[in-house]
Amino acid sequence: MKDFQENIVPATNQNSTDIFLGRADGSPRVLFVGNSITRHGRKPDIGWDRECGMAASDADHDYVHVFARRFLEKYPDAGFGILQAANFERQFDKGMELEKVYREVIDWKPDIVVMFFGANVSRDYDAAETHEISFGSRYGELRDLLDSGKTLFFHSEGFYLRPVLDKEKQAVCASRGDTWIPLGDINSREDAHGMFNHPGDLGMKLIADRFFDYVTAGLSNITEF
């Protein structure tokens, strides 16, 4: 039986830059903090020839774009951005100066942040009994740096099963009063997986729809940004 929880995509050199920001005057501004599922540049040596969320058939079918199309129907002035966090996943315990590295994103002042990453953290982390620097502490630090003071945060379970990381992410989510988004019923579906064990078009749509439902519910009592 195929292991649908095996992440076989290299964690390095996924994009030429980590930051992709849309209109600064958008309202609301939605930021997706993710990894290769959110955006991966072309990498011919592994057979990936697209610049979009892996493994959608094209940009129109990755979860960011599917979400954006639905969201713009309700909020036509919205703006969208991506912080591709694969480098954070690999280097969170290596002394990254987060405020300096992500200053452009911080200054963009997102109104809504969806945090959906963790898969590129070394598997050795899960097996260790103690950590000098925990993923959760740095994850929380990144979350707080992105908070403009009125930002709504949504934290998603990973597409790959990483119970140790998800527990730490959930703790951050709960301590800040944020919203947790479960994906277990999606990541366990064979038909949700595509190339490289990443979500195919169906998986992307299911993720986008799940995020849309949670985000719009969170916005239901907010009239201005």
Order of alpha helices (4+ residues) and beta strands (2+ residues): beta-beta-alpha-beta-alpha-alpha-alpha-beta-alpha-alpha-beta-alpha-beta-alpha-alpha
